[in-house]
Amino acid sequence: LTKVQVQTNHVAYQTNMTSGKSLLLKVILLGDGGVGKSSLMNRYVTDRFDSHSFHTIGVEFLNRDLEVDGRLVTLQIWDTAGQERFKSLRTPFYRGADCCLLTFAVNDLQSFQNLGCWKKEFMFYSDVKDPERFPFVVLGNKVDMEQRVVGSEEARAWCEENGCCPYFETSAKDDTNVTAAFEAAVREVLAAEDQIDHALLSSTIDLHGNRKTPRTCC
Ligand SMILES: Nc1nc2c(ncn2[C@@H]2O[C@H](COP(=O)(O)OP(=O)(O)OP(=O)(O)O)[C@@H](O)[C@H]2O)c(=O)[nH]1
């Protein structure tokens, strides 16, 4: 099920046993300690939920193969430690991420208020090439709990103000929207890649199909 591969390219391909050539996408789960990042990853990859899970130390990852809109994808999900004391153990793994899942718990106001800090931390350490276009997805987890303090509208408003990222209300416990959220992350990455491909194509080929010299050069 899992395959260790530290990715440095924006998008990489790998060959897997079951489905041939697939696109390898690295997504990273960030958010306060205890919001349910490990539980979401485990629910999605192993379809299990543990009501007494331990805090993550550093990072862990699991792979899952899936097909989205006819494309074979190996999703490499990196689960990070949300506690502040593990910051230096998690930040080196932000580089090479294709999508970031910013996670909070709907019964924990502080975890929602910290979303902006998580986004900043990710942007600082990931060194993404095009910050404006980098795909984020926001997850409001633990919707099965009654003591809700962050409303849907409030969360959607935050997403709207922060680059119109998709928002999913999830429950790792009840398996609510977990698959939908990870598939949305894949779609966000594929859409961003298509935009880049399209921009590259239109800057190098004129209307008659002749190649143009690129305007910029590194
Ligand atoms: N009711 C409910 N409990 C959840 C849900 N997701 C996680 N939990 C519980 O919340 C606690 C923390 O979950 P984790 O998945 O370990 O949280 P985490 O974000 O990975 O925490 P760190 O590793 O410290 O960053 C555990 O007791 C989980 O069982 C959920 O959707 N609903």
The ligand as a Tripos MOL2 file, in Angstrom:
@<TRIPOS>MOLECULE
LIG
   32    34     1     0     0
SMALL
NO_CHARGES

@<TRIPOS>ATOM
      1 N1        -15.7360   12.7850   17.4460 N.pl3     1 LIG1
      2 C1        -14.6770   12.8250   16.6190 C.ar      1 LIG1
      3 N2        -13.4580   12.6340   17.1200 N.ar      1 LIG1
      4 C2        -12.4040   12.6910   16.2540 C.ar      1 LIG1
      5 C3        -12.5690   12.9210   14.8700 C.ar      1 LIG1
      6 N3        -11.3500   12.9250   14.2890 N.ar      1 LIG1
      7 C4        -10.4690   12.6930   15.2740 C.ar      1 LIG1
      8 N4        -11.0890   12.5330   16.4500 N.ar      1 LIG1
      9 C5        -10.4680   12.2890   17.7600 C.3       1 LIG1
     10 O1         -9.6930   13.4240   18.1150 O.3       1 LIG1
     11 C6         -8.4950   13.0340   18.7600 C.3       1 LIG1
     12 C7         -7.2750   13.5750   18.0210 C.3       1 LIG1
     13 O2         -7.2530   12.9970   16.7440 O.3       1 LIG1
     14 P1         -5.8990   12.8900   15.8760 P.3       1 LIG1
     15 O3         -6.2690   12.3210   14.5710 O.co2     1 LIG1
     16 O4         -4.8370   12.2050   16.6620 O.co2     1 LIG1
     17 O5         -5.5320   14.4480   15.7670 O.3       1 LIG1
     18 P2         -4.2540   15.1000   15.0560 P.3       1 LIG1
     19 O6         -4.7230   16.3410   14.4100 O.co2     1 LIG1
     20 O7         -3.5880   14.1150   14.1770 O.co2     1 LIG1
     21 O8         -3.3250   15.4720   16.3100 O.3       1 LIG1
     22 P3         -1.7120   15.7200   16.3400 P.3       1 LIG1
     23 O9         -1.0760   14.4210   15.9420 O.co2     1 LIG1
     24 O10        -1.4030   16.0800   17.7550 O.co2     1 LIG1
     25 O11        -1.3900   16.8380   15.4230 O.co2     1 LIG1
     26 C8         -8.5100   11.5050   18.8330 C.3       1 LIG1
     27 O12        -9.0090   11.1040   20.0830 O.3       1 LIG1
     28 C9         -9.4850   11.1220   17.7240 C.3       1 LIG1
     29 O13       -10.1130    9.8930   17.9820 O.3       1 LIG1
     30 C10       -13.9010   13.1030   14.3800 C.ar      1 LIG1
     31 O14       -14.1630   13.3260   13.1900 O.2       1 LIG1
     32 N5        -14.9180   13.0600   15.3060 N.ar      1 LIG1
@<TRIPOS>BOND
     1     1     2 1
     2     2     3 ar
     3     2    32 ar
     4     3     4 ar
     5     4     5 ar
     6     4     8 ar
     7     5     6 ar
     8     5    30 ar
     9     6     7 ar
    10     7     8 ar
    11     8     9 1
    12     9    10 1
    13     9    28 1
    14    10    11 1
    15    11    12 1
    16    11    26 1
    17    12    13 1
    18    13    14 1
    19    14    15 2
    20    14    16 1
    21    14    17 1
    22    17    18 1
    23    18    19 2
    24    18    20 1
    25    18    21 1
    26    21    22 1
    27    22    23 2
    28    22    24 1
    29    22    25 1
    30    26    27 1
    31    26    28 1
    32    28    29 1
    33    30    31 2
    34    30    32 ar
@<TRIPOS>SUBSTRUCTURE
     1 LIG1         1 GROUP 0 **** ****
